Amino acid sequence: MPSMTLRVLLPFEIFADESDVASIVVETAQGAYGLLPRRLDCVAALVPGILSYTSAAQGEVFVAVDEGVLVKTGPAVVVSVRRALRGTDLARLRDSVEQEFLKLDAQEEAMRTAMARLETGFLRRFASLSKSAS
């Protein structure tokens, strides 16, 4: 029976490297998609949610993933995401997604706002220096 290999990549490490994967289910902005070994090659943008896969060795496995991208080429499936958590209890894993990933997204948004304020202040000061120099 045909199978796939699954690699889940984080920015600085390989989170999972599984072989003999029978099926994968991922969440995208358009809904959930299932991948089987004979599915055509594809690329999908992932949203924060639960990725599940079934392997002969481990059975059904759940991984909470942040936004990222999935690329399927032949039997190889590569998922590249910013953050990932593995868990066995689906309810706790869903809570982790909401608490960890969404909290970090709010912190990143606050940081972007602060950086925008700093850049605006710098540009204003630079503009006033340019006017006073001429």
C-alpha positions in Angstrom: 0.0 0.0 0.0 1.4 3.4 -0.9 2.5 5.8 1.9 3.9 9.3 2.3 6.7 10.9 4.3 5.8 13.9 6.4 8.3 16.6 7.6 7.2 19.4 9.8 9.8 22.2 9.8 10.1 25.1 12.3 12.3 28.1 11.6 15.3 26.6 13.5 14.6 22.8 13.7 12.9 19.8 12.3 9.9 19.2 14.5 8.7 15.9 13.0 10.1 13.5 10.4 7.7 10.6 9.8 7.6 7.9 7.3 4.9 5.4 6.3 2.1 8.0 6.7 -1.2 6.9 5.3 -3.2 10.2 5.5 -2.9 13.8 6.5 -5.5 16.4 7.4 -4.7 20.1 7.5 -6.6 23.3 8.0 -6.5 26.2 5.5 -8.5 29.4 5.1 -10.8 27.5 2.7 -11.5 24.7 5.1 -9.9 21.3 6.1 -8.2 19.2 3.4 -7.2 15.6 3.5 -4.2 14.2 1.7 -3.7 10.6 0.6 -0.6 9.2 -1.0 -2.0 9.3 -4.6 -3.3 12.8 -4.4 -1.9 15.2 -7.0 1.0 17.5 -6.0 -0.2 20.7 -4.4 0.6 23.7 -2.2 -1.6 25.0 0.5 -1.4 28.0 2.9 -2.1 26.8 6.4 -3.9 28.7 9.2 -3.4 28.1 12.9 -5.1 24.9 13.8 -4.7 21.1 14.1 -2.8 19.0 11.7 -3.5 15.3 12.1 -1.8 12.3 10.4 -2.1 8.6 10.6 1.0 6.4 10.5 1.4 2.6 10.8 3.7 3.0 13.8 1.9 5.6 15.9 -1.7 5.5 14.8 -3.5 8.9 14.7 -1.3 11.8 15.8 -2.3 15.4 16.4 0.0 18.5 16.0 -1.1 22.1 16.7 0.5 24.3 14.0 0.7 28.0 13.5 0.3 29.6 10.1 2.6 28.3 7.4 2.7 26.4 4.1 2.3 22.8 3.0 4.0 21.4 -0.1 3.2 17.9 -1.5 5.4 16.5 -4.2 5.0 12.9 -5.0 5.0 10.9 -1.7 6.8 13.7 0.2 4.8 16.2 2.2 6.7 19.1 3.8 4.9 21.5 6.2 6.8 24.7 7.2 5.3 26.6 10.2 6.4 29.1 12.7 5.4 27.1 15.8 4.1 23.6 16.5 3.0 21.5 19.6 2.4 17.8 19.7 -0.4 16.4 21.9 -2.6 13.4 22.4 -5.7 15.1 23.9 -7.4 17.0 21.1 -9.3 19.4 23.5 -6.1 20.4 25.3 -4.3 20.9 22.1 -7.0 23.2 20.7 -6.8 25.2 23.9 -3.0 25.4 23.5 -3.5 26.8 20.0 -5.8 29.5 21.3 -3.7 30.4 24.3 -0.2 30.1 23.0 -0.4 31.0 19.3 -3.0 33.8 19.6 -1.3 35.3 22.6 2.0 35.4 20.8 0.2 37.0 17.7 -1.2 39.7 20.0 2.3 40.4 21.4 3.7 40.5 17.9 1.0 43.0 16.9 1.9 45.2 19.9 5.6 45.1 18.9 4.8 46.1 15.3 2.7 49.0 16.6 5.6 50.2 18.9 8.1 49.9 16.0 5.8 51.9 13.7 5.6 54.6 16.3 9.4 54.7 16.7 9.8 54.9 12.9 7.3 57.7 12.6 9.0 59.7 15.4 12.4 59.1 13.7 11.1 60.3 10.4 9.5 63.4 11.9 12.8 64.3 13.7 14.7 63.7 10.6 12.4 65.9 8.6 12.6 68.8 11.1 16.4 68.5 11.0 16.4 68.7 7.2 14.2 71.9 7.4 16.4 73.6 10.0 19.6 72.8 8.1 18.3 74.5 4.9 
